[in-house]
Amino acid sequence: MASRSGGDVGVTRRSALAGLTGGLAATSGCLGKIRALVGRNQPTTVSLSIKTRPVDQDPYAIAIARQLSEWFEAAGIRTSIQPITAEELYRQALINHEFDVFVGQFPGPFADPDAFYPLLHSTYSVESGMQNPFGYTNLLLDDLLERQRRETGRQRTETVTRIQRQLVQVCPFLVLGFPNVIRAARTDRFTGWNGVFDPSPVNLLGLNRNDESATRLRATTPDDRPTANLNPLMASHRGPSDITDLLYDTLAYRYRDTLYPWAATNWEWTDKEPLELEVTLREGLRWHDGRRLTASDVAFTYRLLQDTSLGSLSESVPTFRFRGRSSLVESAEAVDDTTVRLQFDDCSRQTARRVFTVPLLPEHVWEDRTDKATVSGVDVGVTTTDALVTSNIEPVGSGPRVQVGDREPDAGARAVRRPLPSTSEETGLPSALSGGPPFEEFELQFVGSDASAVNLVANDEADVTALGVGPDLTSTIGRADDVSLNLERSGAFYFVGFNTRRSPLTNPRFRSTLARLVDRGALSESVFDGYVDPAVSPLSGTAWLPSDLAWEPTNPVTDFLGTGGTVDSERARKAFRAVGYRYNEQQRLLRS
């Protein structure tokens, strides 16, 4: 009995101990799960801020931002809109990289595929300005961008096609379309307005003077930025058509996709490796202050564009503009007063020709602007230089001279004609453009609105609206006497830029799904009143665009997650779930 009882007690004790041990193990496992759950970051909702210019500076951009906000909200993405001035937008988005999404217009035409290089190569992801403002890094794309610089003919065409197809899939930015520029122009004093205000100033040579007393070309604009700052290197003040293009000559100008000599008379490629070029300057070129323009100034220009400190600081400080073109030049030296020798990095002749179109800068003026400068509120990493922040008034160029004189800098500007190449033999330009501009002075005056600009033209106080005006003014222009309505396709496209440095925009699947919330066809009607050519590539309208990326009549790449410009919320949620995202009970998108 006793032994059986003792045995039972032992079994009972062992069972109790085992139960206690199991209970402790279960408790420990439970605590481990709790610790794991508590230690994990709880998912937060996705929110995006959209920055753009205010309605008085760009009515299209703010309208695009509002529509994007509506579409993103329908997909469960919290969205806010921050309209800020052009200068502040440039500072926040393009210098400090403080943005999620920004809406803007590309500052100039995109006719050559090498423009992709500074816009997207990872080398420029930490730089300021329109050098890869999206912070996009992709080694495969880098390789393609470098290859297209070296290649020619069919090989380059195929590489450029691959670049475009990749971009519409990974979406560091979205091309929306090329707006039609609407202008009012008087026909009693001058005619031949079509194409006159394309970025190349040689287009002004195509004007015809009807009235012999019309010696001054009078333009008007509501945008005072062009002459508030006349520094050609300041991207925040420069647009698709800019007055500094008149002030500073280039070695050559592009007219209807052909490059014609201007400050240069000719150029010759040598047979040496690496690629080398000798450029001969036109005789008699002078700066506004009377000093002679020489090959030394040309060589200096390329060195300054590559490093505005000219080696005086611990690291180079490149320009915010012309970075892609100047990066092609390995070295630049003056052979004599009228001959400059340029040696190029690894690129083809076709690509190297892009360097002809940078503005020539006087060495005796800009060599004193290489010191370190401090700009309040601007975080540019290590440093910046005076060359990048000076307002540059009075400017010293070699083109028509702008006279600000005793007037306030923001009151207007007047450009006075100086001697130009006058024969087709000198430039190779078509004979219709060989006689120089049909005016003695160019005057730009500022007003408060598009409507006021149109009224000045209608009242014969101005000849043309220099910048485009809103489509709501087309009827006003049509009713005015001796005034024509001019429509031109702008080479400067509207786009949506994503900061790929910030989550969830770091994820290409997220960006490509976000792109499916954008209906370019609907934007064409609701924002541009039809005065736009929708597109998915910056090279739309050029021979570089592959047929599968042409807009006819809908998006050739992605389908819109809705119909008639309205997002289908259920389809949008399904699309985001398919790429790994979830929603909370309030149907708000959660970060993965």
Salt bridges, closest charged atoms under 4 A:
GLU73 OE1 - ARG588 NH1 2.89
GLU87 OE2 - HIS237 ND1 3.99
GLU88 OE1 - ARG91 NH1 2.87
ASP100 OD1 - ARG502 NH1 3.03
ASP112 OD1 - ARG156 NH2 3.38
ASP114 OD1 - ARG149 NE 2.81
ASP114 OD2 - ARG354 NH1 2.95
GLU127 OE2 - ARG323 NH2 2.90
ASP142 OD1 - HIS121 ND1 3.83
ASP143 OD2 - ARG147 NH1 3.86
GLU146 OE2 - HIS121 NE2 2.78
GLU151 OE2 - ARG147 NE 3.47
GLU158 OE2 - ARG154 NE 3.29
ASP188 OD2 - ARG186 NH2 3.07
GLU212 OE1 - ARG209 NH2 3.59
ASP223 OD2 - ARG225 NH2 3.18
ASP242 OD2 - ARG238 NE 2.76
ASP249 OD2 - ARG418 NH2 2.49
GLU276 OE1 - LYS272 NZ 3.93
GLU276 OE1 - ARG341 NE 3.86
GLU278 OE2 - ARG341 NH2 2.80
ASP289 OD2 - HIS364 NE2 2.67
GLU333 OE2 - ARG341 NH1 3.43
ASP337 OD2 - ARG292 NH1 3.31
ASP346 OD2 - ARG150 NH1 3.72
GLU426 OE1 - ARG282 NH1 3.59
GLU440 OE2 - ARG417 NH1 3.51
GLU441 OE1 - ARG216 NE 2.86
GLU443 OE2 - ARG216 NH1 3.46
GLU443 OE2 - ARG414 NH2 3.09
ASP460 OD1 - ARG186 NE 3.27
ASP460 OD1 - ARG218 NH2 2.95
ASP463 OD1 - ARG189 NE 2.59
ASP463 OD1 - ARG218 NH2 2.95
ASP482 OD2 - ARG186 NH2 3.86
GLU488 OE2 - ARG183 NH1 3.59
ASP533 OD2 - ARG489 NE 3.07
ASP548 OD1 - ARG165 NH2 2.94
ASP559 OD2 - ARG516 NH2 3.00
ASP559 OD2 - ARG571 NH2 3.05
GLU570 OE1 - ARG573 NH2 3.05
